[in-house]
Every structure is written in structure tokens, then in C-alpha cells.
Amino acid sequence: MAEQRTVDLIIGAFDLNQRRKFTLKKEDGTPLVDLYFKPITRSDRTRVQSLANSDEALKVSTQMLCHMAEKENGEKAFKAGDSIRLQRELPESVLNELELFLFNVAGDISLNEAKNE
């Protein structure tokens, strides 16, 4: 029996279809919408940086949110162009909360700190 290649062993250990659920709540605490996120790959990151046409962390992170967020049925929750509206029309604290969850970062550090790690 042939020994399994290291790359196959590593890749086989992680399920890219496993999704995490985030419930966005209104200011009064009532649930607004559920968003689902698969793990981010390096390929996702490079694609999004290209789409964002920027290396600025905040622009890239919002573009990543639009690229990765799904509805329960697996459809994309946002279109690429929605990132501009989210940045312009949503309180930064809400956008930060979404993006910190997306990047699987504890809520006690800022988004800029998380992007620089």
C-alpha cells in the first residue's frame, strides 16, 4: 500500500464545506438575519484582493464579507458591489462585528489589529 502524500493528508483533514452561522441582531437585540461562512482559503483572499483593487485592510475585509457570506440555502448573501454600500451606510461597529466573525477573530481586538496579525 502506497503511503499517502503529505499534501493529501493535510487537505483531507479539513472540510471547506463546513459553515459557521452568524446571527446579526438589530440594536434592540432581536435577530435580523442569519449569515453563513465557509472557511477562507488563500485563493479566496488573493481573488478578493484583486477584486478590491486595494491592499487596504478595511476595503479588502468588506469585499471578503461580500464574497463569503451565504444565506442558509447556500446562495450568496451579497453582490460584490454591495461592499461600498455596507461601508457607507452601515455603522462601523456592525460591519466590524460581521468581519471579525468572518475572520474567526475574538471580539476583543480591533479589525485593524486582526488584519495585521
DSSP file (Angstrom, degrees, kcal/mol; ACC not computed):
  #  RESIDUE AA STRUCTURE BP1 BP2  ACC     N-H-->O    O-->H-N    N-H-->O    O-->H-N    TCO  KAPPA ALPHA  PHI   PSI    X-CA   Y-CA   Z-CA
    1    1 A M              0   0    0      0, 0.0     2,-0.2     0, 0.0     0, 0.0   0.000 360.0 360.0 360.0 130.2    0.0    0.0    0.0
    2    2 A A        -     0   0    0      1,-0.1     2,-0.2     3,-0.0     3,-0.0  -0.454 360.0-110.8 -74.2 141.7    1.4    3.4   -1.0
    3    3 A E        -     0   0    0     -2,-0.2     2,-0.2     1,-0.1    -1,-0.1  -0.492  37.6-107.2 -70.5 139.1    2.0    6.0    1.7
    4    4 A Q        -     0   0    0     -2,-0.2    -1,-0.1     1,-0.1     2,-0.0  -0.448  35.9-110.7 -69.2 136.6   -0.4    8.9    1.5
    5    5 A R     >  -     0   0    0     -2,-0.2     4,-2.3     1,-0.1     5,-0.2  -0.371  22.1-121.7 -66.0 147.4    1.2   12.1    0.2
    6    6 A T  H  > S+     0   0    0      1,-0.2     4,-2.7     2,-0.2     5,-0.2   0.897 111.8  53.7 -58.3 -44.0    1.6   14.9    2.8
    7    7 A V  H  > S+     0   0    0      1,-0.2     4,-2.6     2,-0.2     5,-0.2   0.901 110.3  47.1 -60.5 -41.2   -0.5   17.3    0.8
    8    8 A D  H  > S+     0   0    0      2,-0.2     4,-2.2     1,-0.2    -1,-0.2   0.885 111.5  51.5 -67.9 -38.1   -3.3   14.8    0.5
    9    9 A L  H  X S+     0   0    0     -4,-2.3     4,-0.6     2,-0.2    -2,-0.2   0.931 114.4  42.6 -62.1 -47.3   -3.1   14.1    4.3
   10   10 A I  H >< S+     0   0    0     -4,-2.7     3,-1.1     1,-0.2     4,-0.3   0.948 116.4  45.9 -66.7 -49.9   -3.3   17.7    5.2
   11   11 A I  H >< S+     0   0    0     -4,-2.6     3,-1.4     1,-0.3    -1,-0.2   0.878 109.0  56.8 -62.9 -37.8   -6.0   18.7    2.7
   12   12 A G  H 3< S+     0   0    0     -4,-2.2    -1,-0.3     1,-0.2    -2,-0.2   0.677  97.0  64.6 -67.5 -16.6   -8.1   15.7    3.6
   13   13 A A  T << S+     0   0    0     -3,-1.1     2,-0.4    -4,-0.6    -1,-0.2   0.574  96.1  64.6 -83.3  -9.6   -8.1   16.8    7.3
   14   14 A F    <   -     0   0    0     -3,-1.4     2,-0.7    -4,-0.3    -1,-0.0  -0.955  68.5-148.4-123.7 134.2  -10.1   20.0    6.7
   15   15 A D    >   -     0   0    0     -2,-0.4     3,-1.1     1,-0.1    -3,-0.1  -0.868   7.7-171.9-102.5 107.7  -13.7   20.3    5.4
   16   16 A L  T 3  S+     0   0    0     -2,-0.7    -1,-0.1     1,-0.2    25,-0.0   0.531  83.6  63.2 -76.3  -5.0  -14.1   23.5    3.3
   17   17 A N  T 3  S+     0   0    0     21,-0.1     2,-0.4     2,-0.1    -1,-0.2   0.516  73.9 109.2 -95.3  -6.1  -17.9   22.9    3.2
   18   18 A Q    <   -     0   0    0     -3,-1.1     2,-0.3     1,-0.0    -3,-0.0  -0.577  57.7-157.9 -71.6 124.5  -18.3   23.3    7.0
   19   19 A R        -     0   0    0     -2,-0.4     2,-0.4    19,-0.2    19,-0.2  -0.816  12.1-146.3-111.0 147.8  -20.1   26.5    7.6
   20   20 A R  E     -A   37   0A   0     17,-2.6    17,-2.4    -2,-0.3     2,-0.4  -0.885  19.9-135.2-106.2 142.3  -20.3   28.7   10.7
   21   21 A K  E     -A   36   0A   0     -2,-0.4     2,-0.4    15,-0.2    15,-0.2  -0.818  17.4-172.1-103.1 134.7  -23.5   30.7   11.4
   22   22 A F  E     -A   35   0A   0     13,-3.3    13,-3.1    -2,-0.4     2,-0.7  -0.994  10.5-154.2-123.5 126.2  -23.7   34.3   12.5
   23   23 A T  E     -A   34   0A   0     -2,-0.4     2,-0.4    11,-0.2    11,-0.2  -0.892  10.3-151.3-101.6 113.5  -26.9   35.9   13.6
   24   24 A L  E     -A   33   0A   0      9,-2.9     8,-3.4    -2,-0.7     9,-1.4  -0.694  17.1-156.9 -82.2 132.3  -26.9   39.7   13.0
   25   25 A K  E     -A   31   0A   0     -2,-0.4     5,-0.1     6,-0.3    -2,-0.0  -0.827  14.3-116.5-114.4 150.2  -29.2   41.4   15.5
   26   26 A K    >   -     0   0    0      4,-3.1     3,-2.1    -2,-0.3    -1,-0.1  -0.207  45.4 -92.7 -68.9 171.1  -30.9   44.7   15.4
   27   27 A E  T 3  S+     0   0    0      1,-0.3    -1,-0.1     2,-0.1    -2,-0.0   0.798 128.2  56.1 -58.7 -29.2  -30.0   47.4   18.0
   28   28 A D  T 3  S-     0   0    0      2,-0.1    -1,-0.3     1,-0.0    -2,-0.0   0.439 121.6-106.7 -85.2   2.1  -32.7   46.1   20.3
   29   29 A G  S <  S+     0   0    0     -3,-2.1    -2,-0.1     1,-0.3     3,-0.1   0.371  74.6 135.6  93.8  -4.7  -31.3   42.6   20.2
   30   30 A T        -     0   0    0      1,-0.1    -4,-3.1    -5,-0.1    -1,-0.3  -0.570  64.8 -99.7 -78.4 141.9  -33.9   40.9   18.0
   31   31 A P  E     +A   25   0A   0      0, 0.0    -6,-0.3     0, 0.0     3,-0.1  -0.326  40.8 175.7 -61.4 137.5  -32.5   38.7   15.3
   32   32 A L  E     -     0   0A   0     -8,-3.4     2,-0.3     1,-0.4    -7,-0.2   0.793  60.0 -15.9-107.2 -52.9  -32.3   40.3   11.8
   33   33 A V  E     -A   24   0A   0     -9,-1.4    -9,-2.9     2,-0.0     2,-0.5  -0.990  53.3-130.1-157.3 146.3  -30.6   37.8    9.5
   34   34 A D  E     -A   23   0A   0     -2,-0.3     2,-0.4   -11,-0.2    38,-0.3  -0.876  24.7-170.2 -99.1 131.5  -28.5   34.6    9.7
   35   35 A L  E     -A   22   0A   0    -13,-3.1   -13,-3.3    -2,-0.5     2,-0.4  -0.932   6.9-151.6-120.3 147.1  -25.3   34.6    7.6
   36   36 A Y  E     -AB  21  70A   0     34,-2.3    34,-2.1    -2,-0.4     2,-0.4  -0.929   7.9-164.6-123.0 142.9  -23.2   31.5    7.0
   37   37 A F  E     -A   20   0A   0    -17,-2.4   -17,-2.6    -2,-0.4    32,-0.1  -0.988   8.4-156.0-134.3 128.4  -19.5   31.4    6.3
   38   38 A K        -     0   0    0     30,-0.4   -19,-0.2    -2,-0.4   -21,-0.1  -0.527  49.8 -76.0 -85.5 163.9  -17.2   28.6    4.9
   39   39 A P        -     0   0    0      0, 0.0     2,-0.4     0, 0.0    -1,-0.1  -0.322  49.3-116.8 -61.0 144.5  -13.5   28.7    5.8
   40   40 A I        -     0   0    0     62,-0.2     2,-0.2    -3,-0.1    -3,-0.0  -0.687  29.7-157.8 -82.9 132.4  -11.5   31.3    3.9
   41   41 A T     >  -     0   0    0     -2,-0.4     4,-2.1     1,-0.1     5,-0.1  -0.655  31.0-111.3-102.7 165.3   -8.8   29.9    1.7
   42   42 A R  H  > S+     0   0    0     -2,-0.2     4,-2.5     1,-0.2     5,-0.2   0.864 121.1  57.5 -61.4 -35.5   -5.6   31.7    0.4
   43   43 A S  H  > S+     0   0    0      2,-0.2     4,-2.2     1,-0.2    -1,-0.2   0.906 105.0  50.0 -62.1 -42.3   -7.2   31.5   -3.0
   44   44 A D  H  > S+     0   0    0      1,-0.2     4,-2.6     2,-0.2     5,-0.2   0.933 110.7  50.9 -58.9 -46.0  -10.3   33.4   -1.7
   45   45 A R  H  X S+     0   0    0     -4,-2.1     4,-2.4     1,-0.2    -2,-0.2   0.922 111.9  44.6 -61.6 -46.7   -8.0   36.0   -0.2
   46   46 A T  H  X S+     0   0    0     -4,-2.5     4,-1.7     2,-0.2    -1,-0.2   0.883 113.8  50.9 -68.1 -36.4   -6.0   36.7   -3.4
   47   47 A R  H  X S+     0   0    0     -4,-2.2     4,-2.2    -5,-0.2    -2,-0.2   0.925 112.6  46.1 -63.9 -44.4   -9.2   36.7   -5.5
   48   48 A V  H  X S+     0   0    0     -4,-2.6     4,-2.9     2,-0.2     5,-0.2   0.888 109.0  54.1 -68.4 -39.6  -10.8   39.3   -3.2
   49   49 A Q  H  X>S+     0   0    0     -4,-2.4     5,-1.1    -5,-0.2     4,-1.0   0.889 110.3  48.6 -60.6 -37.6   -7.7   41.5   -3.0
   50   50 A S  H  <5S+     0   0    0     -4,-1.7     3,-0.3     2,-0.2    -2,-0.2   0.918 112.7  47.0 -66.9 -43.8   -7.7   41.6   -6.8
   51   51 A L  H  <5S+     0   0    0     -4,-2.2    -2,-0.2     1,-0.2    -1,-0.2   0.879 111.2  51.4 -65.0 -38.0  -11.4   42.4   -6.9
   52   52 A A  H  <5S-     0   0    0     -4,-2.9    -1,-0.2     2,-0.2    -2,-0.2   0.724  94.4-147.9 -71.9 -20.4  -11.0   45.1   -4.2
   53   53 A N  T  <5 +     0   0    0     -4,-1.0     2,-0.3    -3,-0.3    -3,-0.2   0.871  66.4  86.2  53.7  39.3   -8.2   46.6   -6.3
   54   54 A S      < -     0   0    0     -5,-1.1    -1,-0.2     2,-0.1    -2,-0.2  -0.987  68.3-147.9-160.7 154.2   -6.6   47.6   -3.0
   55   55 A D        +     0   0    0     -2,-0.3     2,-0.3    -3,-0.1    -1,-0.1   0.354  62.0 124.4-103.4   0.9   -4.3   46.4   -0.2
   56   56 A E     >  -     0   0    0      1,-0.1     4,-2.4    -4,-0.1     3,-0.3  -0.479  61.3-139.7 -66.9 123.4   -6.2   48.5    2.4
   57   57 A A  H  > S+     0   0    0     -2,-0.3     4,-2.7     1,-0.2     5,-0.2   0.849  96.8  50.6 -55.7 -43.1   -7.3   46.1    5.1
   58   58 A L  H  > S+     0   0    0      2,-0.2     4,-1.7     1,-0.2    -1,-0.2   0.889 112.4  45.9 -68.3 -38.6  -10.8   47.6    5.6
   59   59 A K  H  > S+     0   0    0     -3,-0.3     4,-2.0     2,-0.2    -2,-0.2   0.922 115.5  47.0 -67.1 -43.6  -11.7   47.6    1.9
   60   60 A V  H  X S+     0   0    0     -4,-2.4     4,-2.6     1,-0.2    -2,-0.2   0.904 110.3  52.5 -65.8 -41.6  -10.4   44.1    1.5
   61   61 A S  H  X S+     0   0    0     -4,-2.7     4,-2.1    -5,-0.2    -1,-0.2   0.888 110.8  46.6 -65.4 -38.2  -12.2   42.8    4.6
   62   62 A T  H  X S+     0   0    0     -4,-1.7     4,-2.1     2,-0.2    -1,-0.2   0.887 112.3  50.4 -70.5 -37.4  -15.6   44.2    3.5
   63   63 A Q  H  X S+     0   0    0     -4,-2.0     4,-1.9     2,-0.2    -2,-0.2   0.896 109.7  51.8 -63.6 -39.2  -15.1   42.8    0.0
   64   64 A M  H  X S+     0   0    0     -4,-2.6     4,-2.5     2,-0.2     5,-0.3   0.900 106.4  54.1 -63.5 -41.2  -14.3   39.4    1.6
   65   65 A L  H  X S+     0   0    0     -4,-2.1     4,-2.5     1,-0.2    -2,-0.2   0.936 110.2  46.2 -56.3 -48.0  -17.5   39.6    3.6
   66   66 A C  H  < S+     0   0    0     -4,-2.1    12,-0.5     1,-0.2    -1,-0.2   0.844 115.0  47.9 -64.9 -33.5  -19.5   40.1    0.4
   67   67 A H  H  < S+     0   0    0     -4,-1.9    -1,-0.2    -5,-0.2    -2,-0.2   0.840 121.3  32.9 -74.6 -34.9  -17.6   37.3   -1.3
   68   68 A M  H  < S+     0   0    0     -4,-2.5   -30,-0.4    -5,-0.1    -2,-0.2   0.765  87.6 103.3 -99.5 -28.3  -18.0   34.8    1.5
   69   69 A A     <  -     0   0    0     -4,-2.5     8,-2.4    -5,-0.3     9,-0.6  -0.340  48.2-176.7 -66.0 133.1  -21.4   35.4    3.2
   70   70 A E  B     -BC  36  76A   0    -34,-2.1   -34,-2.3     6,-0.3     6,-0.2  -0.895  24.6-121.7-126.2 156.8  -24.1   33.0    2.3
   71   71 A K    >   -     0   0    0      4,-3.0     3,-2.0    -2,-0.3   -36,-0.1  -0.397  46.3 -93.2 -82.5 172.0  -27.8   32.6    3.1
   72   72 A E  T 3  S+     0   0    0      1,-0.3    -1,-0.1   -38,-0.3   -37,-0.1   0.854 127.0  55.9 -57.4 -35.6  -29.0   29.4    4.7
   73   73 A N  T 3  S-     0   0    0      1,-0.1    -1,-0.3     2,-0.1     3,-0.1   0.433 122.1-104.3 -80.1   2.3  -29.7   27.8    1.3
   74   74 A G  S <  S+     0   0    0     -3,-2.0    -2,-0.1     1,-0.3    -1,-0.1   0.327  77.1 134.7  94.2  -7.9  -26.1   28.4    0.1
   75   75 A E        -     0   0    0      1,-0.1    -4,-3.0    -5,-0.1    -1,-0.3  -0.400  68.3 -93.5 -69.7 152.3  -26.9   31.4   -2.1
   76   76 A K  B     -C   70   0A   0     -6,-0.2    -6,-0.3     1,-0.1    -1,-0.1  -0.459  28.0-151.6 -64.1 136.4  -24.6   34.4   -1.9
   77   77 A A  S    S+     0   0    0     -8,-2.4     2,-0.3   -41,-0.1    -7,-0.2   0.765  75.2  28.0 -80.6 -27.1  -25.9   37.0    0.6
   78   78 A F  S    S-     0   0    0     -9,-0.6     2,-0.3   -12,-0.5    -1,-0.0  -0.877  71.0-127.6-132.1 161.4  -24.3   39.9   -1.1
   79   79 A K    >   -     0   0    0     -2,-0.3     3,-1.9     1,-0.1     4,-0.3  -0.749  38.2-107.2-100.5 158.2  -23.1   41.1   -4.5
   80   80 A A  T >  S+     0   0    0     -2,-0.3     3,-1.4     1,-0.3     4,-0.2   0.870 119.0  56.1 -54.4 -40.9  -19.6   42.4   -5.0
   81   81 A G  T >> S+     0   0    0      1,-0.3     3,-0.9     2,-0.1     4,-0.7   0.630  87.4  79.6 -69.0 -13.8  -20.8   46.0   -5.3
   82   82 A D  H <> S+     0   0    0     -3,-1.9     4,-2.7     1,-0.2    -1,-0.3   0.709  74.0  77.8 -67.1 -18.5  -22.6   45.8   -2.0
   83   83 A S  H <> S+     0   0    0     -3,-1.4     4,-2.3    -4,-0.3    -1,-0.2   0.880  91.1  52.4 -60.6 -37.2  -19.3   46.4   -0.2
   84   84 A I  H <> S+     0   0    0     -3,-0.9     4,-2.0    -4,-0.2    -1,-0.2   0.927 111.3  46.1 -64.7 -45.0  -19.4   50.1   -1.0
   85   85 A R  H  X S+     0   0    0     -4,-0.7     4,-3.3     2,-0.2     5,-0.3   0.912 111.6  51.8 -64.2 -42.2  -23.0   50.4    0.4
   86   86 A L  H  X S+     0   0    0     -4,-2.7     4,-1.3     1,-0.2    -1,-0.2   0.918 112.6  45.8 -60.4 -42.9  -22.1   48.5    3.5
   87   87 A Q  H  < S+     0   0    0     -4,-2.3    -1,-0.2    -5,-0.2    -2,-0.2   0.861 121.5  37.8 -67.3 -35.6  -19.0   50.7    4.1
   88   88 A R  H  < S+     0   0    0     -4,-2.0    -2,-0.2    -5,-0.2    -1,-0.2   0.830 127.0  29.2 -86.2 -34.4  -21.0   53.9    3.5
   89   89 A E  H  < S+     0   0    0     -4,-3.3    -3,-0.2    -5,-0.2    -2,-0.2   0.400 102.0  77.2-116.3   1.7  -24.4   53.1    5.1
   90   90 A L  S  < S-     0   0    0     -4,-1.3     5,-0.1    -5,-0.3     0, 0.0  -0.927  87.1-102.9-115.3 137.5  -23.8   50.6    8.0
   91   91 A P    >>  -     0   0    0      0, 0.0     4,-2.0     0, 0.0     3,-0.8  -0.303  29.9-127.2 -55.2 138.1  -22.4   51.6   11.4
   92   92 A E  H 3> S+     0   0    0      1,-0.3     4,-3.1     2,-0.2     5,-0.2   0.842 107.6  61.1 -58.9 -34.3  -18.8   50.6   11.5
   93   93 A S  H 3> S+     0   0    0      2,-0.2     4,-1.9     1,-0.2    -1,-0.3   0.878 106.5  46.1 -61.8 -36.6  -19.3   48.7   14.8
   94   94 A V  H <> S+     0   0    0     -3,-0.8     4,-2.2     2,-0.2    -2,-0.2   0.921 113.6  47.8 -70.7 -45.2  -21.8   46.4   13.0
   95   95 A L  H  X S+     0   0    0     -4,-2.0     4,-2.6     1,-0.2    -2,-0.2   0.900 111.5  51.4 -62.8 -40.8  -19.5   45.9   10.0
   96   96 A N  H  X S+     0   0    0     -4,-3.1     4,-2.9    -5,-0.2     5,-0.2   0.918 107.8  52.4 -60.5 -44.1  -16.6   45.2   12.4
   97   97 A E  H  X S+     0   0    0     -4,-1.9     4,-1.7    -5,-0.2    -2,-0.2   0.919 112.3  45.3 -59.3 -45.3  -18.7   42.6   14.2
   98   98 A L  H  X S+     0   0    0     -4,-2.2     4,-2.4     1,-0.2    -1,-0.2   0.930 115.5  46.0 -62.7 -46.9  -19.5   40.8   11.0
   99   99 A E  H  X S+     0   0    0     -4,-2.6     4,-2.3     1,-0.2    -2,-0.2   0.862 109.0  54.1 -70.6 -35.9  -16.0   40.9    9.7
  100  100 A L  H  <>S+     0   0    0     -4,-2.9     5,-3.0     2,-0.2    -1,-0.2   0.898 111.2  46.9 -63.9 -39.0  -14.4   39.8   12.9
  101  101 A F  H ><5S+     0   0    0     -4,-1.7     3,-1.7    -5,-0.2    -2,-0.2   0.933 109.6  54.3 -65.5 -45.2  -16.7   36.7   12.9
  102  102 A L  H 3<5S+     0   0    0     -4,-2.4   -62,-0.2     1,-0.3    -2,-0.2   0.912 112.0  43.1 -52.8 -46.6  -15.9   36.1    9.2
  103  103 A F  T 3<5S-     0   0    0     -4,-2.3    -1,-0.3    -5,-0.1    -2,-0.2   0.368 113.4-120.8 -85.8   5.8  -12.1   36.0   10.0
  104  104 A N  T < 5 +     0   0    0     -3,-1.7     2,-0.4     1,-0.2    -3,-0.2   0.907  60.5 151.5  58.2  45.8  -12.8   33.9   13.1
  105  105 A V      < -     0   0    0     -5,-3.0    -1,-0.2    -6,-0.1    -2,-0.1  -0.883  52.1-105.2-111.9 138.9  -11.3   36.5   15.4
  106  106 A A    >   -     0   0    0     -2,-0.4     3,-1.1     1,-0.1     8,-0.1  -0.307  29.6-123.0 -59.0 144.0  -12.2   37.1   19.0
  107  107 A G  T 3  S+     0   0    0      1,-0.2    -1,-0.1    -6,-0.0     4,-0.1   0.422  97.6  79.6 -72.4   1.1  -14.3   40.2   19.5
  108  108 A D  T 3  S+     0   0    0      2,-0.1     2,-0.3     0, 0.0    -1,-0.2   0.389  86.4  62.0 -95.2   6.0  -11.9   41.8   22.0
  109  109 A I  S <  S-     0   0    0     -3,-1.1    -4,-0.0     1,-0.0     2,-0.0  -0.917  88.4-104.8-124.7 157.9   -9.4   43.1   19.4
  110  110 A S     >  -     0   0    0     -2,-0.3     4,-2.2     1,-0.1     5,-0.1  -0.303  26.4-115.0 -77.7 162.3  -10.0   45.6   16.6
  111  111 A L  H  > S+     0   0    0      1,-0.2     4,-2.5     2,-0.2     5,-0.2   0.891 117.0  53.2 -63.3 -40.3  -10.3   44.7   12.9
  112  112 A N  H  > S+     0   0    0      1,-0.2     4,-1.4     2,-0.2    -1,-0.2   0.905 109.2  49.0 -62.7 -40.5   -7.0   46.5   12.1
  113  113 A E  H  4 S+     0   0    0      1,-0.2     4,-0.5     2,-0.2    -1,-0.2   0.914 112.4  49.0 -62.7 -42.4   -5.2   44.5   14.8
  114  114 A A  H >< S+     0   0    0     -4,-2.2     3,-0.9     1,-0.2    -2,-0.2   0.896 109.8  50.6 -65.2 -40.0   -6.7   41.3   13.4
  115  115 A K  H 3< S+     0   0    0     -4,-2.5    -1,-0.2     1,-0.2    -2,-0.2   0.771 108.9  53.0 -70.4 -24.7   -5.7   42.1    9.8
  116  116 A N  T 3<        0   0    0     -4,-1.4    -1,-0.2     1,-0.2    -2,-0.2   0.500 360.0 360.0 -89.8  -3.8   -2.1   42.9   10.9
  117  117 A E    <         0   0    0     -3,-0.9    -1,-0.2    -4,-0.5    -2,-0.1   0.482 360.0 360.0 -77.5 360.0   -1.6   39.6   12.7
